[in-house]
Amino acid sequence: MQAAPAQVPGLSDVVAVAASSYASYALRRDGTVWSWGRAGLLGRTGDPGTPQQVTPLANVLSLGAGNYDAFAVDTFGAVFGWGDNAAGRVGVGSATASIDVPTKLPFSPVGNGIDQVAGGETMGLWLTHGGAVWAWGSNAFGGLGAPVAGVARPDSDVAQDTNIGR
C-alpha cells in the first residue's frame, strides 16, 4: 500500500490519465499511450508494473477506461479498445473474451467525430462532436440509456441517444 501520493517513475509530458479497476493509463503530449497494472488489461506485453508504451497506438487525442477495459481516440477519429470483453464491453463487435491489444472498433457515428470515450462495469460510451452519446455492452441495469435488457453493439438503435446533457 502507498498511503501518500508519489510521482509515477518513467513518465513525463503527460496530458491526460485514466484508470480502470486494476490498471492505469497515461496519454503523453506526443500522442502515445502508456500503461501499467494488471496484465491482460494493459494492451501490451512486458512488465506490468512498469509504465510502458502501448503500441501500435499513435496520434491519440483522448483516452478513457472502464472497470476492466480501456479506450483511445486518435486524430483520425478512430476508437480503439482493449481489455476484458465480457458482455461485449470493449465494443469490437465480437464475443471474444479478452481483447489483449488495442483493436479498432468497427462502428463509427456517421458524419460525427468522437470527442470522448468512457467505460463502465459492463458497457462503454462515446460522445460525438455533435453532442450525441453512443453506448454498447450490457444493459442489465439500464446503463445504455434504453429500457431493454441485453447486449447492444455500438451500431444498434438501442445504442444511440442524442443530445444527452447538452
N, C-alpha and C positions, 0 to 999 in steps of 0.2 A: 504494500500500500504506500502511496505517496500523498501525504496529507496537505502539503503546500504546493502551489503551482511552481513548475520548473520548466525552463525552455527545453523544447524537444531538440536534441542534437542533430546536426546534419541538415537542417532546413534553413533557408534564407529566402528573401524576396517572396514570401507567401502573401497572397492577396485574398484567399478565402479558405475556410476549413469546413469539414463536415465530419460527422461521427455516426457510426452505426452502434449497435449494442456491444460489439466486440472488435471493432476496427476503426481506425482514424484515417482521414484523407486530407491532403493539402494541395491547393492549386497555387502554383508559382506564377509569377509575373510573365514568365516565358511561355505560358500555356501548357506546361507539363503538370501531371498529377502524380503525387507521391502518396504511398500508403504504408501502414504498419498496423499490427494487431494480429488477430486470429487468421491463420492460414485458411484458405478457401473463401475468404471474403475480400481478399486484397486485390484481385485482378492481376496477380503476378505470382511468380515463384520466388524463391530466395528466403532469406532470414526474415521471419515475420515480425521480429521485434525491432528491426532497424528500418527507418524510413527509406524506401527505395522507389524509383520511378516506375509508374505503371505504363508499360508500352503495349501497343503502339499508339496510345493516346497522344495527341499533339493538338496545338491550337485550341485548347479548351478555354471556354469563357466562363462557365459556371459548373458547379458540382453540387450534388445532394446525396443524401443517404437515408435509407430506411433502417429498420432494426437489423436486417441480415443481408442488405444489398447496398449497392452504390450506383450512382449515375453521373454522367458527364455530358455537357452540351458543347459542341465545338463551334468554331466560327462559321461553318457552313450550315449550321442548324441541325446537324445530325445528333441524335441522342444515343448514348452507349450505356449499357447496363451490365452488371455482373454481381455474382453472389448466389445466395440460396434462392432458388426459383420455385419454391413451394407455392401452390395456388396461382402460378403464373406471375408472381410479384415483380420479377425483373422486366417483364413486358416484351420478351423477344418472340412471343407468339408460339412457343412450344411448351411441352410439359417436361422438358429436361430438368432433372432435379437440381443440378448445380451448373451455373454459368461461371466457369473459372477465369475466363479472360474477358475484357471489355468487348461486348458484342453490340453491333449497331441494331437498334430497334427498327424493325421493318415497317413501322407505321409512322406517318407524319401528317400533321394537320395541313390540309391543302391551303396554300396561299398565306400561311402564317408561320413566322419563325417562332422558335421556342426561347423564352426568356429564362425560365427557371424549371427545375425538376426536383422532386422530393419523393421520399418513400415513407411508408408506414409499416406496421406489423406484417400485413399481408397484401399490400397494394402500393401502387405508385401514382404520381400525379405529374403533369406538366402544365405550365402556364404559357400561352402563346402571346406574341406581340399584340394581338387584337383583343386580349383580355379573356379568352376562352380557357377553361380548365378542362383537361382530359384526364381520365382515370382508368386504371386497369388493375387486374388481380382479383382478389376475393371481395365480395360484397356482403360477407357474413354479418357484419354489424352496420351496413349501410354506408361504409366509407367511400363508395364510388358515387354517392350522390343520387342513387336511384333505389326505388323500393323493390329491388329484385335480388333475391339471394342467388349466389353462384359466382362464377368466374367470368370476367369480361376481358376482351382484348382491346387495346387502345383504338382500334378502328371500328368498334361496335357502337351502335346507337346508345347503348346503356352507358358507355364510357364518356359521353360528351355532355357538358353543361356549359353554357356560355355566360360570360359576364358575371361570374360569381365574385363578389367582393369588389366590384368596380362600379 
